[in-house]
Amino acid sequence: MYLKLVYLTILVAGLYGTPAGKKEAKLAPDYYSVEDFKTVKKYDTHVHVYTPEATFIKQAQEDNFHLLDINGYLFPGSPPITEQQALAVKHAQEFPKQLHYATTISVKNFNQDNWQKETIAYLKNSFAQGAIGVKVWKNIGMELKDKDGKFVMIDNPKFDPVFDYIAKNKITLLSHQGEPKDCWLPLDQMSVEGNKRYYSKNPQYHMYLHPEYPSYEAQMQARDHMLAKHPDLKVVSVHLASLEWSVDEIAKRLDKYPNLAVDIAARIAHLQHQAVTDWPKVHDFFIKYQDRILYGSDITTNNNNDPTAIGQNTHNAWLRDWKFFVTDEQLTNSNKSTYKGLHLPRTVVDKLYCKNAEKWLPGFTKAKL
């Protein structure tokens, strides 16, 4: 009888509102809007800061972003990794609540007997200075060769002690293996306009023209084998694990490897491309795997950037991505195709932009942000 009375009380309150004199409880809305952009705490888990100038970091403060500055080999002329680390440590000390960094490893002396010992020593020093992640780059699988002139893949046994050391220290591996699948396709079969422009101007990196290099499939198989060999290693496979062309293929890996998450850095255009023809599939992918996807932009700043421009351009890029995830507006991609924003629930957006960063990169939470 008591339960029936409680049920009737709840029902009446729902039908007729809150009794006079009592304040109605305010519930958070189910979805964010564009206007919420600056009020929500967010992480960009994939940026590269190659300048002592701090406009980019100050823009992050204004837009309520916390940053992961990733060391790595990005392009010819990139600063040496020791210089990158020194600069990252400087920024982290100056902006301790705004920026953390991920170190990387050098493969320059890979074929020497003491490479593993030197690499682990470098990582130990990096962790002591506050590194919360370790980046491995596509030069493993696409440039590095062994003593016999064969390409070295990411599942090479020589990496095992290094990955075991990273796992033992509860540090996250940021894995960038391979390139977009477009890289292995003819220009007229590429899915994203930006890829067509890039590879037409840089044929040396267009793997379709270089069959002597390992195939796309070989890159993915090696990365997957590495994941299987190191189940205790927490891995964020960046750039949608180089499976950006199919959320179904990403889902297969997430289902198979519980130690795997992905970031979306520099691959949002590929999600938008899929949303043009199959919006529900892309939307449902984010719902189902809401605990395994991290926001990242791959924004890179260096001494050649105009500080004023980098601040405004960064804000615009972040806001553009926010609109894609939180609204249902009709948007247009670089291919001039229209698609609808994903309009994800705020609980999913909170994970994408914040909670997953703290879960998969636990070093973030060591500081009081």
C-alpha positions as CSV (number, residue, x, y, z in Angstrom):
1,M,0.0,0.0,0.0
2,Y,2.9,2.4,0.9
3,L,4.5,1.8,-2.5
4,K,1.2,2.6,-4.3
5,L,1.0,5.9,-2.4
6,V,4.5,6.8,-3.4
7,Y,3.8,6.0,-7.0
8,L,0.6,8.1,-7.0
9,T,2.5,11.0,-5.4
10,I,5.1,10.9,-8.2
11,L,2.4,10.6,-10.9
12,V,0.4,13.6,-9.5
13,A,3.6,15.7,-9.3
14,G,4.4,14.8,-12.9
15,L,0.8,15.8,-14.1
16,Y,0.2,18.9,-12.0
17,G,3.7,20.2,-11.3
18,T,5.4,21.0,-8.0
19,P,3.2,22.0,-5.0
20,A,3.0,25.8,-4.5
21,G,5.9,27.2,-2.4
22,K,8.4,24.6,-3.5
23,K,11.2,25.3,-6.0
24,E,11.2,23.0,-9.0
25,A,14.5,21.1,-9.4
26,K,16.5,22.2,-12.4
27,L,17.7,19.4,-14.6
28,A,20.6,19.7,-16.9
29,P,19.5,19.7,-20.6
30,D,20.2,16.5,-22.5
31,Y,22.2,18.3,-25.2
32,Y,24.8,21.1,-25.5
33,S,24.5,24.0,-27.8
34,V,27.0,26.2,-29.6
35,E,26.7,28.7,-26.8
36,D,28.0,26.1,-24.3
37,F,31.3,25.9,-26.0
38,K,33.4,28.0,-23.6
39,T,31.6,26.9,-20.5
40,V,32.4,23.1,-20.9
41,K,35.8,21.8,-19.7
42,K,37.5,20.1,-22.7
43,Y,40.8,18.4,-23.6
44,D,42.5,18.5,-27.0
45,T,44.7,15.4,-26.6
46,H,46.7,15.9,-29.8
47,V,48.5,19.1,-30.5
48,H,52.1,20.1,-31.4
49,V,53.6,23.2,-29.9
50,Y,56.9,24.0,-31.6
51,T,57.3,27.6,-30.5
52,P,58.1,29.3,-27.1
53,E,55.3,31.8,-28.0
54,A,52.3,31.1,-25.9
55,T,49.3,32.6,-27.8
56,F,48.0,29.1,-28.7
57,I,48.0,28.0,-25.0
58,K,46.3,31.2,-24.0
59,Q,43.7,30.6,-26.6
60,A,43.2,27.2,-25.0
61,Q,42.6,28.9,-21.7
62,E,40.0,31.2,-23.2
63,D,38.2,28.3,-24.9
64,N,38.4,26.1,-21.8
65,F,40.7,23.5,-23.3
66,H,43.5,21.5,-21.7
67,L,46.2,20.3,-24.0
68,L,48.4,17.3,-24.6
69,D,51.5,18.5,-26.5
70,I,52.9,15.5,-28.4
71,N,56.6,15.2,-29.2
72,G,57.4,13.4,-32.5
73,Y,58.8,13.4,-36.0
74,L,56.3,15.3,-38.1
75,F,58.0,16.7,-41.1
76,P,61.5,17.5,-42.4
77,G,62.9,20.3,-40.3
78,S,61.0,19.5,-37.2
79,P,62.9,20.3,-34.0
80,P,65.0,17.4,-32.6
81,I,63.0,15.5,-30.0
82,T,65.3,16.7,-27.2
83,E,64.4,20.3,-28.1
84,Q,60.7,19.4,-28.4
85,Q,60.8,17.9,-24.9
86,A,62.7,20.9,-23.4
87,L,60.1,23.3,-24.9
88,A,57.2,21.1,-23.7
89,V,58.6,21.0,-20.2
90,K,58.9,24.8,-20.3
91,H,55.3,25.3,-21.3
92,A,54.1,22.7,-18.8
93,Q,55.9,24.5,-16.0
94,E,54.5,27.9,-17.1
95,F,51.0,26.6,-17.6
96,P,50.8,23.6,-15.3
97,K,47.0,23.4,-15.3
98,Q,46.7,23.9,-19.0
99,L,49.3,21.7,-20.7
100,H,50.8,18.3,-20.3
101,Y,53.1,16.5,-22.8
102,A,53.8,13.2,-24.4
103,T,57.4,12.2,-25.1
104,T,58.6,10.0,-28.0
105,I,61.4,7.6,-28.8
106,S,64.2,7.9,-31.3
107,V,64.9,5.1,-33.8
108,K,68.0,6.7,-35.1
109,N,70.3,4.0,-33.5
110,F,67.7,1.2,-33.8
111,N,70.2,-1.2,-35.3
112,Q,72.8,-0.8,-32.5
113,D,72.9,-3.2,-29.6
114,N,72.4,-0.6,-26.9
115,W,69.3,1.0,-28.5
116,Q,66.8,-0.6,-26.0
117,K,68.9,0.5,-23.0
118,E,69.3,4.1,-24.3
119,T,65.6,4.3,-25.2
120,I,64.4,3.2,-21.8
121,A,66.9,5.6,-20.2
122,Y,65.4,8.5,-22.3
123,L,61.9,7.4,-21.3
124,K,62.8,7.3,-17.6
125,N,64.1,10.8,-17.8
126,S,60.9,11.9,-19.7
127,F,58.6,10.4,-17.1
128,A,60.6,12.1,-14.3
129,Q,59.9,15.4,-16.1
130,G,56.2,14.8,-16.3
131,A,55.5,13.0,-19.6
132,I,52.1,11.3,-19.5
133,G,52.3,9.5,-22.8
134,V,54.8,8.1,-25.4
135,K,54.3,8.7,-29.1
136,V,55.4,6.1,-31.7
137,W,55.2,7.4,-35.3
138,K,54.6,6.1,-38.8
139,N,58.4,6.2,-39.5
140,I,58.2,2.8,-37.9
141,G,56.7,0.8,-40.8
142,M,57.3,3.4,-43.5
143,E,61.0,4.6,-43.1
144,L,62.9,2.5,-40.5
145,K,64.9,-0.4,-41.9
146,D,66.9,-3.2,-40.2
147,K,70.5,-4.2,-40.9
148,D,69.3,-6.3,-43.9
149,G,67.4,-3.4,-45.4
150,K,64.0,-4.6,-44.6
151,F,61.3,-2.3,-43.2
152,V,60.8,-2.6,-39.4
153,M,57.2,-2.8,-38.3
154,I,55.7,-1.8,-35.0
155,D,55.4,-5.5,-33.8
156,N,59.1,-6.1,-34.2
157,P,60.3,-8.0,-31.0
158,K,63.0,-5.4,-30.4
159,F,60.2,-3.0,-29.3
160,D,58.8,-5.4,-26.7
161,P,61.1,-4.4,-23.7
162,V,60.3,-0.8,-24.4
163,F,56.6,-1.3,-24.5
164,D,56.8,-3.4,-21.4
165,Y,58.6,-0.6,-19.6
166,I,55.9,1.9,-20.7
167,A,53.2,-0.4,-19.4
168,K,55.0,-1.0,-16.1
169,N,55.0,2.7,-15.5
170,K,51.3,3.0,-16.3
171,I,52.0,5.4,-19.2
172,T,49.8,5.5,-22.3
173,L,51.3,4.7,-25.8
174,L,50.1,7.0,-28.6
175,S,50.4,4.9,-31.7
176,H,50.5,6.4,-35.2
177,Q,51.0,3.6,-37.7
178,G,50.4,3.9,-41.4
179,E,48.5,6.7,-43.2
180,P,44.9,7.2,-44.3
181,K,43.9,4.5,-46.7
182,D,43.6,7.1,-49.4
183,C,47.4,7.2,-49.4
184,W,47.4,3.8,-51.1
185,L,44.7,4.7,-53.7
186,P,44.8,6.6,-57.0
187,L,44.0,10.3,-56.6
188,D,40.6,9.9,-58.3
189,Q,39.6,7.3,-55.8
190,M,40.4,9.2,-52.7
191,S,37.5,10.0,-50.4
192,V,38.6,13.4,-48.9
193,E,39.5,16.4,-51.0
194,G,42.3,17.4,-48.6
195,N,44.1,14.1,-49.2
196,K,43.8,14.6,-53.0
197,R,45.5,18.0,-52.7
198,Y,48.2,16.8,-50.3
199,Y,49.3,13.7,-52.2
200,S,49.2,15.4,-55.6
201,K,51.7,17.9,-54.3
202,N,53.7,15.3,-52.4
203,P,54.0,12.3,-54.6
204,Q,57.0,11.0,-52.5
205,Y,54.5,10.2,-49.8
206,H,51.8,8.8,-52.0
207,M,52.2,5.1,-51.4
208,Y,50.1,4.2,-54.5
209,L,53.1,5.2,-56.4
210,H,55.5,3.2,-54.3
211,P,54.6,-0.5,-54.2
212,E,58.1,-1.3,-52.8
213,Y,56.9,0.0,-49.4
214,P,54.8,-2.1,-47.0
215,S,51.1,-2.2,-47.9
216,Y,48.3,-0.5,-46.0
217,E,47.2,-4.0,-44.9
218,A,50.6,-4.8,-43.6
219,Q,50.6,-1.6,-41.5
220,M,47.3,-2.5,-39.9
221,Q,48.2,-6.1,-39.3
222,A,51.5,-5.1,-37.5
223,R,49.7,-2.6,-35.3
224,D,47.0,-5.1,-34.4
225,H,49.6,-7.7,-33.6
226,M,51.4,-5.2,-31.3
227,L,48.1,-4.7,-29.4
228,A,47.6,-8.4,-29.0
229,K,51.2,-8.9,-27.7
230,H,50.8,-6.2,-25.1
231,P,47.4,-6.5,-23.5
232,D,48.5,-4.6,-20.4
233,L,49.7,-1.6,-22.4
234,K,47.1,1.2,-22.6
235,V,47.1,2.4,-26.2
236,V,45.4,5.4,-27.9
237,S,45.7,4.8,-31.6
238,V,45.7,8.3,-33.0
239,H,44.0,9.4,-36.2
240,L,41.2,6.9,-35.8
241,A,43.8,4.1,-35.9
242,S,44.4,4.9,-39.6
243,L,41.0,3.2,-40.1
244,E,39.3,6.5,-40.8
245,W,37.5,5.3,-43.9
246,S,35.2,2.9,-42.0
247,V,33.7,3.2,-38.5
248,D,32.9,-0.5,-38.9
249,E,36.6,-1.3,-39.2
250,I,37.4,0.8,-36.1
251,A,34.6,-1.0,-34.2
252,K,36.1,-4.4,-35.0
253,R,39.4,-3.4,-33.3
254,L,37.7,-1.8,-30.3
255,D,35.7,-5.0,-29.8
256,K,38.8,-7.2,-30.1
257,Y,41.3,-5.1,-28.1
258,P,40.1,-3.8,-24.7
259,N,43.3,-2.0,-24.2
260,L,42.6,0.2,-27.3
261,A,41.1,3.6,-27.7
262,V,41.3,6.0,-30.6
263,D,41.6,9.8,-31.1
264,I,40.0,11.6,-34.0
265,A,42.8,14.1,-34.7
266,A,42.9,15.3,-38.3
267,R,40.4,12.7,-39.3
268,I,37.1,14.4,-38.6
269,A,36.7,15.1,-42.3
270,H,36.5,11.3,-42.8
271,L,33.7,10.9,-40.3
272,Q,31.9,13.8,-42.0
273,H,32.4,12.0,-45.4
274,Q,30.7,8.9,-44.0
275,A,27.9,11.0,-42.4
276,V,27.0,12.2,-45.9
277,T,25.7,8.8,-46.9
278,D,25.2,7.0,-43.6
279,W,24.6,9.5,-40.8
280,P,23.0,6.9,-38.4
281,K,26.0,4.6,-38.6
282,V,28.4,7.4,-37.6
283,H,26.1,8.7,-34.9
284,D,25.6,5.2,-33.4
285,F,29.3,4.5,-33.5
286,F,29.9,7.4,-31.1
287,I,27.1,6.2,-28.9
288,K,28.2,2.6,-28.7
289,Y,31.9,3.4,-28.2
290,Q,31.5,6.5,-26.2
291,D,34.1,5.3,-23.7
292,R,36.8,4.7,-26.3
293,I,37.0,7.9,-28.4
294,L,39.1,11.0,-27.5
295,Y,38.9,14.5,-29.1
296,G,42.1,15.7,-30.7
297,S,42.8,18.3,-33.4
298,D,46.5,17.8,-34.5
299,I,46.9,21.6,-34.5
300,T,50.6,22.5,-34.9
301,T,52.2,25.8,-34.1
302,N,55.7,26.9,-34.9
303,N,57.8,30.1,-35.1
304,N,56.4,30.8,-38.6
305,N,52.8,31.3,-37.3
306,D,51.5,34.8,-36.8
307,P,50.3,34.8,-33.1
308,T,47.1,36.7,-33.8
309,A,46.2,34.4,-36.7
310,I,47.0,31.2,-34.8
311,G,44.7,32.3,-31.9
312,Q,41.7,33.0,-34.2
313,N,42.3,30.1,-36.5
314,T,42.5,27.7,-33.5
315,H,39.3,29.0,-32.0
316,N,37.5,28.7,-35.3
317,A,38.7,25.1,-35.8
318,W,37.7,24.0,-32.3
319,L,34.3,25.7,-32.6
320,R,33.7,24.1,-36.1
321,D,34.3,20.6,-34.6
322,W,32.1,21.4,-31.6
323,K,29.2,22.3,-34.0
324,F,29.6,18.9,-35.7
325,F,29.3,17.0,-32.5
326,V,26.7,18.9,-30.5
327,T,24.3,20.3,-33.1
328,D,22.1,18.9,-35.8
329,E,22.8,21.7,-38.2
330,Q,23.3,21.1,-41.9
331,L,27.0,21.5,-42.6
332,T,29.2,21.3,-45.7
333,N,32.5,19.5,-46.1
334,S,35.5,20.3,-48.4
335,N,33.9,18.0,-51.1
336,K,31.0,20.5,-51.1
337,S,28.7,17.7,-49.8
338,T,26.2,18.4,-47.1
339,Y,25.7,16.4,-43.9
340,K,24.1,16.8,-40.5
341,G,25.8,17.4,-37.2
342,L,25.8,14.3,-35.0
343,H,23.9,16.0,-32.1
344,L,25.4,13.7,-29.5
345,P,23.9,13.7,-26.0
346,R,25.8,15.8,-23.5
347,T,26.8,12.7,-21.6
348,V,28.6,11.4,-24.7
349,V,30.1,14.8,-25.5
350,D,31.5,15.0,-21.9
351,K,33.3,11.7,-22.5
352,L,34.6,12.6,-25.9
353,Y,36.0,16.0,-24.8
354,C,36.9,15.3,-21.1
355,K,36.3,12.0,-19.3
356,N,37.9,9.7,-21.8
357,A,41.1,11.9,-21.8
358,E,41.3,11.5,-18.0
359,K,40.6,7.8,-18.2
360,W,43.0,6.9,-21.0
361,L,45.7,9.4,-20.1
362,P,45.5,9.3,-16.3
363,G,48.5,11.6,-15.9
364,F,46.1,14.5,-16.7
365,T,44.4,14.1,-13.3
366,K,47.6,14.3,-11.3
367,A,47.3,18.1,-11.5
368,K,44.2,20.0,-10.2
369,L,42.8,21.3,-13.4
